[in-house]
Amino acid sequence: MGLRIGHHGAFLFPEFQLSNKYQVDYLLVGKSSGGYEFVLVELENPYGKIVLKDGNLGAEFRDGISQIDEWKRWLQNNYTSFSETLKKYKNKEFDLSDEFYTLDLSRFHYIVIAGRREDFTELTYTIAREKKKKEDITLLHYDNLYDFSNLLIDKVTY
């Protein structure tokens, strides 16, 4: 996946509510040597319109990317609300570090998961690399989740 977060701790929040209008399928908060990073995950249909015949992104990925664009705009204007929501989940005896109070968009990363391995073409993989470089949006298929899970079997983890 290429995300370097969580070496010093990770927290997973399913169905994290950003606002009354937006809900993230999964929010992963991970701490590494550089502090906390936030990964917002959008799950789309594994069997919908994943890619077009020519390999360009289909409706499932386009919908997921559109959702992420809305989250990005919302975060820029409502970061205090995001911080307040995270405070509800923390241990009352500990304060949150600065990363939770100050908006730093370089700490935010985004993932859209849709389709299966056989849906991806060479062009799809090229578009995925471009999205990662230009917009920090990782495009994955559900088989990636299976592969990553298998890598963890028999590994010492948290």
N, C-alpha and C positions, 0 to 999 in steps of 0.2 A: 504494500500500500504506500510505503514511502513516508509515512507520518512518524516523526521522531518525538513522540510525546509519551508520557506515562512511566518513564523509567523510575521515577521517584514516587509514583502513586497515580492511580487512575480511578475515576468515578464515572459511572454510566447512569444516565437519567432517561428512561423510556418515556415517550410522549411528553416531552418537556414543553410546557406552555410558555410561549414568548409573550403572548397577549391574548385578548379575547378572539383575535382574528387569526393568529399564527400559532401552530404547534409543530415542533420539531419531532420527527419520529424517534430519534435518539440524539442526546447531547452527551458527548464524551469530554470530560475535563481531565486533562493529564498534566502531571508535573514532571518536568525534566530539569536539567541543570539551568536552563534559561528561564525558568519560572513556569507558570501555567499556560496551557494552550487549550483552545476550545474547538471541538470538532462537531459540526452540526450535520446530521445525516438525514437525507430524504430517501425513503424507500418508495419505489414505483413498482408497477406490475412486472412480474418476471416473464409474462407471456403476452403482453400487449404489443403495441406498435413501437418496437424498440428502435429499429433503424429502417430507413427507406431502402429501396432496391439498390440504389447506388452507394449505400453505406453511410449516407448522412444520417444525422440523428432523427429519430422518429418522435412521435407525440409523447411517449413516456419520458424520454430524456429531456425533451424541450419543456415539458410541464415541470419536471424536477428542477431544472435550471432556472426557470421562471420563478419558482417558489423560493429558491436560494437568493435570487436577485431581490425579491421582496423582503426577505429576512435581512439582507445586508442594509437596505434602506431603513428598515425599522430599527436595527441596532444602532445606526448612526444617529438617529433622532431620539432613541428611547433607552440608551444604555443604562441609565439609572434604574429603570424598571427591570431590566435584565438582572442587574446586581441585586436588587431587592428580592426577586424571585429566588435567586441562588441562596440568599441569606436564610430563607425559610427552611432549606434543607441542611444547613450546617449545624454542627454541634454548638449549642449556645455558650459553651465555655471557651470557645476559640474564635478569634477574629479572622476575617478573610484577608489575604495579602493584597497588595496594591493592584495586582492584575485584575481583581474583581471590581475595583472601583473606578479605574481609569480606562477609557476606551482606547485600545491599541489594536487596530484591525489586523496588524501583522500576526496577532495571536489567534486569529480565527481562520478556520479551514472548513471546507465544505465537501460533502460526498453525496453523489446521487447514485443509487443502485437500481438497476433495471435490467431485465432480460437475462439471457443465458449466454454462455460462451459462444455457442453456434450462431448467435445473432450478430456478433461483432465481425466486421471485415477489416481489411488493412486500413481503409479510410476511417473507420470508426476508431481504431486505435490511434491513428494520427490526430483525429479531432480530440480524443481524450488527452493526449499529450499536450496539445495546444491549450486546452481548457485548464489543465493543471498549471502550465507555465504562466498564462496570461491572467487567469481569474482565480487561481487557487481552488478550483473545483475539480475533484477527482471523480471520474466516471468509472464505475465498476459494474460487473454483472454478478448475479447471485452465485455463480460457480466460484468466483473469487472468495466469497465468504466461506464456502465449503473448503476450499484450498487452505485459507488462513487458519481455519479451525483445525484441520488435520495437522498443520505445522505445530500446533500447541499441544497435541496429544503427547503425553509422557514428558512434557517439558515442565520444569520448575517455574511456576508463575506465582503471582500474588496470592 
